[in-house]
Amino acid sequence: MDAFIRFTNQTQGRDRLFRATQYTCMLLRYLLEPKADKEEVVMKLKKLESSVSTGRKYKIYLYL
């Protein structure tokens, strides 16, 4: 647990975590889109992906 905390306390570590989350959402959305009964999940994944993307962009501007 300490290693995870040290990793996320670093700027690069947080960015990698956000990027992994963003790309995971993209992959899950791609896999679930063809399924008609998963529309609600797909919309939630789109919102999460958008939020993470915005968070990554905002965080970058804070450190410039």
C-alpha positions as CSV (number, residue, x, y, z in Angstrom):
1,M,0.0,0.0,0.0
2,D,2.9,2.4,0.8
3,A,4.3,1.9,-2.7
4,F,0.9,2.8,-4.3
5,I,0.7,6.0,-2.1
6,R,4.3,7.0,-3.1
7,F,3.5,6.3,-6.8
8,T,0.3,8.4,-6.8
9,N,2.0,11.2,-4.9
10,Q,4.2,11.8,-7.9
11,T,2.8,13.8,-10.8
12,Q,3.9,11.2,-13.3
13,G,2.3,8.4,-11.3
14,R,-1.0,10.2,-11.1
15,D,-1.0,10.9,-14.8
16,R,-0.3,7.2,-15.5
17,L,-3.2,6.2,-13.3
18,F,-5.6,8.7,-14.9
19,R,-4.4,7.6,-18.4
20,A,-4.9,3.9,-17.6
21,T,-8.4,4.7,-16.3
22,Q,-9.3,6.8,-19.4
23,Y,-8.1,4.1,-21.8
24,T,-9.8,1.4,-19.8
25,C,-13.1,3.3,-20.2
26,M,-12.5,3.7,-23.9
27,L,-11.9,-0.1,-24.3
28,L,-14.9,-1.1,-22.2
29,R,-17.1,1.3,-24.1
30,Y,-15.8,0.0,-27.5
31,L,-16.6,-3.6,-26.4
32,L,-20.1,-2.8,-25.0
33,E,-21.4,-0.4,-27.6
34,P,-22.7,-3.1,-30.0
35,K,-24.8,-4.6,-27.2
36,A,-28.3,-2.9,-27.1
37,D,-29.0,-3.6,-23.5
38,K,-25.8,-1.8,-22.3
39,E,-26.7,1.7,-23.3
40,E,-26.8,3.1,-19.7
41,V,-23.3,1.6,-18.9
42,V,-21.9,3.0,-22.1
43,M,-23.2,6.5,-21.3
44,K,-21.6,6.2,-17.8
45,L,-18.3,5.1,-19.3
46,K,-18.4,8.1,-21.7
47,K,-19.0,10.5,-18.9
48,L,-16.2,9.0,-16.8
49,E,-13.8,9.0,-19.7
50,S,-14.6,12.7,-20.3
51,S,-14.2,13.6,-16.7
52,V,-10.8,11.8,-16.5
53,S,-9.7,13.4,-19.7
54,T,-10.6,16.9,-18.4
55,G,-8.9,16.2,-15.1
56,R,-5.7,15.2,-16.9
57,K,-5.8,18.4,-19.0
58,Y,-6.6,20.6,-16.0
59,K,-3.8,19.0,-13.9
60,I,-1.2,19.6,-16.6
61,Y,-2.1,23.3,-16.7
62,L,-1.7,23.5,-12.9
63,Y,1.9,22.3,-13.1
64,L,3.0,24.4,-16.1
